């Protein structure tokens, strides 16, 4: 029986992954700002421990890990899922809005990861799964600052993969596309307070798209939860796992663009070395 610690487990991907882990016979330390929301969503289960955790508070991360270890004795899988979106142009995003977003999506992830890794290092085993986004691999207009937080998650995850491999610990960054969750609802998505007229044709169009796409996204969240189980069961899990046909298409398109630009500018790029 594996023990999972899942952040943001009261709804969305977190709740679905927790439910799937419990169905498989594993134990779950499910965390949320309000543990009562976890009980309302997942019910009572002997292998479920609901714990309060605001990921922006490092002390609460340490307390949640300590409570989980006291109850189950170990942590085998960490799913850093807590986070939210911010929709608005880069220029429209205030310093306060950007700081709040990074506090949850990046620094919160680091708080929880630092709290869990000492136990995984003692075990010489474990799997850190960081939920990113296709927006962390390919930037979108209107999602620049949100995407920046996910680009940060990508970099952290890649470095973790290299640092933890000799210790028997895996790190995978998961890149979902648009899945039919509550991500575009007001409880998961914040819009910038400032909306500038000059961005009406670009970011304004994205705002209208987001409103119309809510609960009509192509990705099936239940299948994502099943994919996470397959990931954890893999003997040699990947460093990154893209999920969704839209994600695969975006990654392939970006690779074509990057390769084309590299070929066009390669001579200039190579010209900057010292000449032997």
N, C-alpha and C positions, 0 to 999 in steps of 0.2 A: 504493500500500500504506500503510494507516494503522498506527500503532503505539499499542497499548493498554498502560496500566499498570493492573493489577487487583489489589486487595488481597483477602486471604482467598481465594486462588485454588486452594487444595488440595482443596476440597470445596464442596458446595452450589451456590448461584447462581454464585459466583466461578469454579468449575471449569467449569460449563456454559457460561458466557459466554466464557471463554477458549477452550474447544473450538470454539464457534461462530465466534469471530473467526478462529481458525486455519483453519477450513474455508473461510472466505470469502477467504482469501489474505492476511490481515493478519498483522502481527507482534504478539507479546504478551510484555510483561514481567509475569510471573506471580509474585506475592509471597505468602509465607506464613512463619510462624515457623520451619518446617522445610522447606526447599526440596526435600528428598528426597520429601516427600509429594506435591509437584507432579509430579515425574517419575513417581512410582508411579501417579498418576491420569491424567496427560496423555501420558506417554511422551516419547520424544525427537522433536524437530521442529526443522528449521532456523530457523524463525521464532519459536521459543520460547526465552525466557531466564528461568530460575527464579532468584529472588533472595530471600535471607532478609530478612524485615521483620517486626518487632514494632512495630505502629503506635504504641504508647505511647511509643516511644523516637524522639524527633525526629532524633537523629543517624543512626539506621538508615533513616529516611525519606529523608534527604538522600543517604545512601550508595546506596540502592536507585535513586533517580532518576539519580544520577551514573553508576551502572553501566548503566542502561538507555540513557541518552543516549550513552555511550561505545560501546555495542554497536549501537544502531539509529539514533542521530543525532537523533531527535525523539520527542516524545510527543504524540499527537493526541487520545487519549481516556483520561480517568482514570475508573475505576470504584471508588468508595469502598464496598467491600462488607464489609470485615472488621467483625465485631461479634458480640455474643451477647445472649441474652435473660435476664431475671431475673423470676421469678414469685414474687409475694408481695404482701401488702398494703403500702401506703405506710408505715404504722406499724411493720410487721414488718421493714422494710428498715433495716439498720444503716447508720451513716455509712460504715463501711469498704466494705460491699457497694455502696452508691451511688457512692462515689468510684471504685472499680474499674470499675464499669459506665461511668461517664462518661469515665474515662480512655481506654477503648477506643472506645466508640461515638461520642463527641463530640470529645474532645481528640486522639484518634488520627486521626480524619478531618481535623481541622484541621492536624495535623502533615504529613500526606501532601499535602493541598491546597496548603499553603504551599510545600512542596518542589517541586511540579510547576508551579505558576502562573508563576514567572519564565520558564520555557521557553516556555509557551504565550503569554505576553505578547510575548516576542521574536518568535515565529512570527506573532503577530496572528491566531491560530486555535487551536481546540481545543474540547473538550466535556468538562465535568465532570459526571459522573453519580453522584449520591449515593443509595445504597440506603437508603430509610427503611422505612416500614411503614404499613399502615392505622392502626396504633396511634400513629402520629405525626400523624394527622388526627382520629381519634376515640378518646378514651381508653377503656380497658377496666378494669373492676375486676380486681385482681390483677396488672395490668401497669402500674401507675401510674408507677413510677420508670423502668422500661424505656421506656414511652411518652414520658416526659419527655425522654429522650435523643433519641428520634426527632422529638419536637416541636422540639428544638433543631436537629436536622439540617434540618428543614423551613425554619426561620427563616434558618439559614445559607445554604441553597440559594436562597431567594428573594432575599436580599440580594446573593448572588453573581451571580444572573441580571441584576440591575440594574447592578452594578458592572462586570461583564465584557462586557456587550453592546457598548459602544462600542469595545472592543478586539478584536472579532471572535470572542469566546469565548462558548460557550453553557453554561448550567448547568441541569440538570434533576434534580428529585428524584423518585425512583421509589417508589411506594407499593404494594408487594405485599400481598395478603391472605394467607390460609393456603394455602401451597403444599406439596406433598408432598416436602419435603426432610428433612434431619436436624435441623431447627431445634429440634424438641421432644425430641431425644436429649440425653443427659447432657453430651455434648461441646459442645453449642451452647446449652443452657439450664441456668441455675442457679436453684435454689430458695432462698429465704431460710432461714437457719438457724432463725429464730424463726417459729413458727406458733401464733398466739393462738386459743384456743377461740371467742372472740366473733366471729371471721371465718369460722367453719366453714361457715355457710350461704351465704356469698358467695364469698370467695376460696377456701375449701375446695372448693366446687363447681367453680370454675375449675381448680383443681389436678387434680381428677378428670377434668374434660373434656379437659384437655391430655394426660393420660395415655392416654385412650381415643381421642383424635383423631390421635395420632402415626401417621404414614404412612397416614392415611386422609383427608388434607386434599383439598379439591376442586381446587386449582390444579395445573397441569401445569408442572413446572420447565423442561422442554425448550422449551415454548412461551414461557415468560418469556424465555429466552435468545434466542429468535427475535425477540421483541418488542424486546429491547434493540438488536438489529441494525437493525431497522426504525427505531428511534429515532435511532440514529447516522447512518443514511442520509438522514434527513429534512432537507430544506433549511431548514425553520423549526421546529426541535424545540420542544416545549412546556416551560413552566416546571415543570410537575408531570405525572407519568404514573401514574395508578392502574392496577393490574393485578389482575384477578380479579373474578368476579361478586360475591363477598362484599364486596370493597372498594367497588365501584360502589354496591351497596345501602347500605352504611354511610355513604358520603359523601352520598348522596341523603337518607337519613334524618336525618343531622345538619343538612343545609341546611334541611330542613323545621322541625326543632326550633329552630334559630337564628332563622329568619325569624319563627316564631310568637312566640318570646320577645321579639324586637326589636319586633314590632308591639304586644305587650302592655305593654312598658315604655318605648316610644319617647318618650311625653310626658315621663316623668321624666328620661330620658336627655337630652332637648333642653333641659330646664329649668335645667341647670347652667351654661349660658353666661352671660356678662355680657349684660345687656339694653341694646341701643343706645338 
